[in-house]
């Protein structure tokens, strides 16, 4: 396996979401009031109209039966197929939002039938864009993304809460905090630290004193071209953003040299049919992002293969391929990967 592991080494930093101040409560929307019952209009019918209506209905039913019989006979003679019944689609099928794994359940053995992401990109019905999957980790909608020389932050709406997903590109430390935003800026707090970003600068303060400030090099909204397929290398097989649903993958190779990434990843994909490639900082929280000591600060790409089934199935594949294994999930310690007995 080439390159660094997509999880921390001896000096690795786990996801920095412990100790974050709780998000302000968001009250549920008020339910709509009940509709008035659709009862009959007030007042009775004039006397004698009941019999007239009864004879009229009977005549209508008789004529209808004759017409239906004629249609059935015609369909039988000429083979005209009956129209299919319409299929009802529930509103829950239009946008199914996956839940993030709870921190205390990190790397627990999954159920015996764990769903696995498809190794070939398929049409997505979640309502998430590629930018949502990459920067918001399949948890919500991206509002904007800012990147300076050392830091990157995605501002996302997750479960109705504005959320800061930060990355220190030099140490690999990931930070997830509740945030407050305007149309072109955002602020997040953790203890006595504050993370402030706008289209011009990225600033970190401690006790209201600036301890780091860098010029903002990139500022992307969802409509920016860079947000359509984040991290893609232009190969015949596009980059993947597998769902962070607890399914298992094995790591067939990691790559972080910009001069050779394209050729090496393309070769690894062709040598391993059914595999896919991803960028660790644009995938689930179980992967470690780039750092100076792990990848010389360069983005880390990984070629992975989805393994459907239970932990024993993943462990068997790990043994067969002599590869490490990961559960695709958020809110976990990125230093841990699947351990087989």
C-alpha positions in Angstrom: 0.0 0.0 0.0 1.5 3.4 -1.0 1.4 6.6 0.8 0.2 7.5 4.3 -2.8 5.8 6.0 -6.0 7.9 5.8 -6.2 7.9 9.6 -3.8 9.5 12.2 -0.5 8.0 12.9 1.2 8.1 16.4 0.7 11.9 16.5 -2.7 11.8 14.8 -5.4 14.2 15.9 -8.9 12.9 16.4 -11.9 14.9 15.3 -12.1 18.0 17.4 -15.8 18.0 18.3 -15.5 17.3 22.0 -16.3 20.1 24.4 -18.1 22.2 21.8 -20.7 24.5 23.2 -24.2 23.1 22.7 -26.2 24.6 19.8 -29.0 27.0 20.7 -32.3 25.2 20.9 -34.4 25.2 17.8 -38.1 25.0 18.5 -40.2 22.8 16.2 -42.5 24.7 13.8 -46.1 25.1 14.9 -48.4 22.5 13.4 -51.0 23.6 11.1 -54.5 23.8 12.6 -57.1 21.1 11.8 -59.2 21.6 8.7 -63.0 21.8 9.3 -64.9 18.6 8.6 -66.2 18.2 5.1 -69.9 17.5 6.1 -73.0 17.9 4.0 -74.5 21.3 3.5 -77.2 22.4 5.9 -80.9 21.8 5.0 -82.8 18.8 3.7 -84.0 17.9 0.2 -87.6 18.6 -1.0 -90.0 15.8 -0.6 -90.3 13.3 -3.5 -86.8 13.9 -4.8 -85.4 10.7 -3.2 -87.4 8.4 -5.6 -86.4 10.5 -8.6 -82.7 10.4 -7.7 -83.0 6.6 -7.0 -84.4 5.9 -10.5 -81.9 8.3 -12.1 -78.9 6.5 -10.3 -80.3 3.1 -11.3 -80.5 4.2 -14.9 -77.0 5.6 -14.9 -75.6 2.4 -13.4 -77.3 0.3 -16.1 -75.9 2.5 -18.9 -72.4 2.4 -17.3 -72.5 -1.4 -17.0 -73.3 -1.6 -20.8 -70.5 0.7 -21.7 -67.9 -1.1 -19.5 -69.0 -4.4 -20.9 -68.5 -3.1 -24.4 -65.0 -1.7 -23.6 -64.0 -5.1 -22.0 -65.2 -6.9 -25.1 -63.3 -4.6 -27.4 -60.1 -5.0 -25.3 -60.5 -8.7 -25.5 -60.9 -8.7 -29.2 -58.1 -6.3 -30.1 -55.7 -6.9 -27.2 -55.6 -3.3 -25.8 -53.8 -3.5 -22.4 -55.3 -1.9 -19.4 -53.7 1.4 -18.1 -51.4 0.7 -15.1 -52.4 2.1 -11.7 -50.5 5.2 -10.6 -47.8 4.6 -8.0 -48.0 6.8 -4.9 -44.7 8.4 -3.7 -44.4 9.5 -0.1 -42.7 12.7 0.8 -40.1 10.8 2.8 -38.8 9.3 -0.4 -38.1 12.7 -1.9 -35.4 13.5 0.7 -34.1 10.9 3.1 -31.5 12.5 5.4 -29.0 9.9 6.8 -28.2 10.2 10.5 -24.7 10.7 11.7 -23.3 7.9 13.9 -23.3 8.7 17.6 -19.8 9.3 19.1 -20.3 6.6 21.7 -21.1 4.0 19.1 -17.8 4.6 17.2 -16.5 1.5 15.6 -19.0 -0.8 17.3 -19.7 -4.0 15.3 -22.4 -3.2 12.8 -25.5 -5.5 12.4 -25.1 -8.6 10.4 -26.6 -7.1 7.2 -24.8 -3.7 6.9 -25.7 -1.9 3.7 -22.7 -0.9 1.6 -22.3 2.1 -0.8 -22.3 1.2 -4.4 -18.8 1.1 -6.0 -20.3 2.7 -9.1 -21.9 6.2 -8.9 -25.7 5.8 -9.0 -28.4 8.5 -9.1 -28.8 10.0 -5.7 -32.3 10.6 -4.2 -31.3 12.2 -1.0 -31.5 15.8 -2.3 -27.9 16.4 -1.5 -25.5 17.9 -4.0 -21.9 16.6 -4.4 -20.8 19.7 -2.4 -23.2 18.7 0.4 -21.8 15.2 0.5 -18.2 16.3 0.4 -18.1 19.3 2.7 -21.0 18.6 5.0 -20.3 14.9 5.3 -23.8 13.8 4.1 -25.3 15.6 7.1 -26.8 18.7 5.6 -26.7 21.5 3.1 -23.6 23.6 2.3 -24.0 27.4 2.6 -20.5 28.5 1.7 -16.9 27.3 1.9 -13.8 29.4 2.6 -10.1 28.3 2.4 -6.9 30.2 3.4 -3.4 28.9 3.3 -3.7 26.8 6.5 -7.4 26.5 7.2 -10.6 25.5 5.5 -14.2 25.8 6.8 -17.5 24.7 5.4 -20.6 26.4 6.8 -23.5 24.0 6.6 -27.1 23.8 7.7 -27.4 20.5 9.6 -30.7 19.6 11.3 -31.7 23.3 11.2 -28.5 24.4 12.9 -25.8 26.5 11.2 -22.7 24.4 11.7 -18.9 25.1 11.3 -16.9 22.2 9.9 -13.3 23.3 10.1 -10.0 21.7 8.9 -6.5 22.7 9.9 -4.6 21.7 6.8 -1.2 21.7 8.6 -2.2 19.4 11.5 -5.2 17.5 10.1 -7.3 18.6 13.1 -11.0 18.7 12.3 -13.4 20.9 14.3 -17.2 20.7 14.3 -19.0 23.6 16.1 -22.3 25.4 16.1 -22.0 28.7 14.3 -23.8 31.9 13.5 -23.7 33.4 10.0 -24.7 36.4 7.9 -25.0 36.3 4.1 -21.2 36.4 3.7 -19.6 35.6 7.1 -19.7 33.2 9.9 -18.5 32.8 13.5 -18.0 29.7 15.7 -17.0 29.5 19.3 -15.2 26.8 21.4 -14.4 27.7 25.0 -12.5 31.0 24.8 -11.6 30.6 21.1 -13.6 32.1 18.2 -13.3 31.2 14.5 -14.3 34.1 12.2 -14.4 33.9 8.4 -15.6 36.0 5.6 -14.8 36.4 1.9 -11.6 38.4 2.7 -10.0 36.7 5.8 -9.9 33.7 8.1 -9.3 34.8 11.7 -8.9 32.9 15.0 -9.1 34.7 18.3 -8.4 33.7 21.9 -10.0 35.8 24.6 -10.9 38.3 21.9 -7.2 38.6 20.9 -6.3 37.6 17.3 -3.8 34.7 17.4 -4.0 33.8 13.7 -5.2 35.6 10.6 -4.8 34.7 6.9 -6.1 36.0 3.7 -9.0 34.0 2.3 -7.8 32.4 -0.9 -11.1 30.7 -2.0 -14.7 31.6 -1.2 -17.3 29.3 -2.8 -21.0 29.3 -2.7 -23.0 26.2 -3.9 -23.3 27.6 -7.5 -19.5 27.9 -7.9 -18.0 25.6 -10.6 -15.5 24.2 -8.0 -18.5 22.9 -6.0 -19.9 20.7 -8.7 -17.5 17.8 -8.3 -15.1 18.7 -5.4 -11.7 17.0 -5.6 -12.2 15.3 -8.9 -9.0 14.4 -10.9 -10.6 14.2 -14.3 -10.3 10.4 -14.7 -12.7 8.4 -16.7 -14.2 7.3 -13.4 -15.4 10.4 -11.4 -14.6 10.8 -7.7 -17.0 9.2 -5.2 -18.6 10.5 -2.1 -19.8 7.3 -0.4 -22.6 7.6 2.1 -21.5 7.8 5.8 -24.0 5.1 6.8 -21.7 2.8 8.8 -21.0 0.4 5.8 -17.5 -1.1 5.4 -14.7 -0.5 2.9 -11.2 -1.7 2.5 -8.3 0.7 1.7 -6.5 -0.5 -1.4 -4.1 2.4 -1.6 -3.5 6.0 -0.5 -1.9 8.7 -2.7 -0.8 12.2 -1.9 1.8 13.2 -4.6 0.1 15.8 -6.9 2.7 14.9 -9.7 1.7 11.2 -9.8 -1.8 11.0 -8.3 -3.7 10.8 -11.6 -1.6 8.0 -13.1 -1.3 6.0 -9.9 -5.0 6.2 -9.0 -6.1 5.4 -12.5 -3.9 2.3 -12.4 -5.2 1.2 -9.0 -8.8 1.6 -10.2 -8.2 -0.5 -13.3 -6.3 -3.2 -11.2 -9.3 -3.4 -8.8 -12.6 -3.6 -10.7 -15.5 -2.3 -8.6 -13.3 0.0 -6.6 -13.7 3.8 -6.3 -11.6 6.7 -5.2 -12.2 9.5 -2.8 -10.4 12.4 -1.1 -10.2 11.8 2.7 -11.0 15.4 3.7 -14.0 15.3 1.4 -15.4 12.1 2.8 -16.7 10.7 6.1 -15.3 11.7 9.5 -13.6 8.3 10.0 -10.8 9.4 7.6 -8.0 11.7 8.5 -7.4 14.8 6.4 -4.0 16.1 5.1 -1.3 17.3 7.5 2.3 18.3 7.2 3.6 15.2 9.0 1.3 12.8 7.2 1.2 14.0 3.6 3.4 17.0 3.5 0.2 19.1 3.6 -1.1 17.6 0.3 -4.6 16.2 -0.1 -4.8 12.5 0.5 -6.7 10.3 -2.0 -7.7 6.7 -1.3 -8.8 3.9 -3.5 -11.4 1.9 -1.6 -13.7 -1.1 -2.3 -17.1 -1.4 -0.7 -17.6 -4.7 1.2 -21.3 -5.5 1.9 -22.2 -7.5 4.9 -21.0 -7.9 8.5 -17.7 -7.3 10.2 -16.6 -10.9 9.4 -17.1 -10.2 5.7 -15.0 -7.0 5.9 -12.3 -8.9 7.9 -12.2 -11.6 5.2 -11.7 -9.0 2.5 -9.0 -7.3 4.6 -7.2 -10.6 4.8 -7.7 -11.4 1.1 -6.4 -8.0 -0.1 -3.9 -7.4 2.8 -5.7 -4.1 3.4 -6.9 -2.0 6.2 -10.7 -1.6 6.7 -12.9 1.3 7.7 -16.6 1.9 8.7 -17.9 4.9 6.8 -19.3 7.2 9.5 -19.2 10.6 11.1 -18.6 11.7 14.7 -15.9 9.1 15.4 -12.3 9.0 16.3 -10.4 9.0 13.0 -7.4 7.2 14.7 -9.4 4.0 14.9 -10.0 1.5 12.0 -11.4 -2.0 11.9 -9.6 -4.5 14.0 -10.0 -8.2 13.3 -9.2 -11.0 15.7 
